[in-house]
Every structure is written in C-alpha cells, then in structure tokens.
Amino acid sequence: MADRSINYPDFDAPPVIEVVCGIYFKSISNLLAPHFGLLWEKYRDEYPICQKVAPLAPAIERFDGEKKHWF
C-alpha cells in the first residue's frame, strides 16, 4: 500500500513510465543489414520510422559477487 503521508502530485494524464528489460544472445554471424531490411519491409506499414543508433553496452547485474565482462 502506498504511503499517503507523502504528498505526491496528482495528474489527470500521468506521465508515461518506461521499463526496459533486455536479454543478451550469442551473435548471429551470418545476420547482415539486408536481412533487417527484409524484416522491416514486412512491418513497415505499422512502424514507418526507422533509425540507426549505437548499440547499448552490456549492463549485467550479478548477486554472487563475481564480476564478468561481456566485451
């Protein structure tokens, strides 16, 4: 139950809250940019905007004390 002693703002249209969850897979050596183009062509009507961005660096949280580097 929320602590009502704190006076939080009340919004008619609250801001969006985002949650990100990622999974790392072994890379597919034969997967090339043209393959993504073929996939995008299938979904282009629903998702007409496409942009290339830098990949995210792996962020692995471990609770056993071991430090592991993935790059």
Residue pairs with C-beta under 8 A, 6 or more apart in sequence:
22 56
24 58
24 60
24 70
40 47
40 50
57 71
58 70
58 71
60 68
60 70
62 68
